[in-house]
Amino acid sequence: MPGPRYRAIAADLADRIRHGEYAPGTALPAQRELGSRYDVALATVRQALQALVDDGLIVVEAGRGTFVAPTRPAYRLDTLRSFVDDLRDQGHQVATRVVSCSLRAMPAWVAALWDERDTAARALRLERLRLVDGAPAIHQVSWVDQPYADTVRTCDFSQTALYAALADAGMRIASAGEQIAAQALPAASAALLGRPEGTPVLVSERVTRTVAGTVGVVDRAVIAAELAIRAQRTMHQVSVQWGAPARA
């Protein structure tokens, strides 16, 4: 194995974890067994395990042993897919509860994102609560402008994804810009998520544009801290910028 021995051992164990040989929550072999398997000293084994701890793949419980870390639901940043698509692909059970769905006047922060629209017109406000593995996890409010608002407003969004309904209505999505920032949990979301107001959460604001370059959907999602944010970066797929959130 080229390079430091412990790195090669860590890479081998990580590969076994990712391929399911060691399932989430299960114990890894004892350090002496690993030392014998890889023919290295215990100090080398401990270095390899620490590398896996640093990568979030395992956890060490004092007096009990070393265990594969439980999977955490993750929201990916490298696709235009929905939260639900991401989470279901990771094996999580996701249910949607529709809190409200009605035509309303846009608040100023939403209206400011639309170009050349009638500010007096009403848009569709869709409010949903996402339950991940039975627990409230995401409070999401989506705004859809006309003419699509009238077309999709009667859909059953507890069963139908918003973007699927919009695609059926003829909207063609081209891109989305997203900002994610840590904030204090607001009262309205706290009641739905079952957490104390002011708890630290992640808030995503996404502006989705059509192939014509116009805004199609504006989303604001309050994400419980138990969910992780994951980005797969390549030269052409994801651009991540860090900075203070801009407030409308």
Secondary structure as UniProt FT lines:
FT   HELIX           5..18
FT   TURN            19..20
FT   TURN            24..25
FT   HELIX           31..38
FT   HELIX           42..54
FT   TURN            55..56
FT   STRAND          58..61
FT   TURN            62..64
FT   STRAND          65..68
FT   STRAND          74..76
FT   HELIX           83..89
FT   TURN            90..91
FT   STRAND          94..105
FT   HELIX           108..111
FT   TURN            112..113
FT   TURN            119..120
FT   STRAND          122..132
FT   TURN            133..134
FT   STRAND          135..144
FT   TURN            146..147
FT   HELIX           148..152
FT   TURN            153..154
FT   TURN            157..159
FT   HELIX           162..168
FT   TURN            169..170
FT   STRAND          173..184
FT   HELIX           187..193
FT   TURN            197..198
FT   STRAND          200..210
FT   TURN            211..212
FT   STRAND          215..223
FT   TURN            225..226
FT   STRAND          228..230
FT   TURN            235..237
//
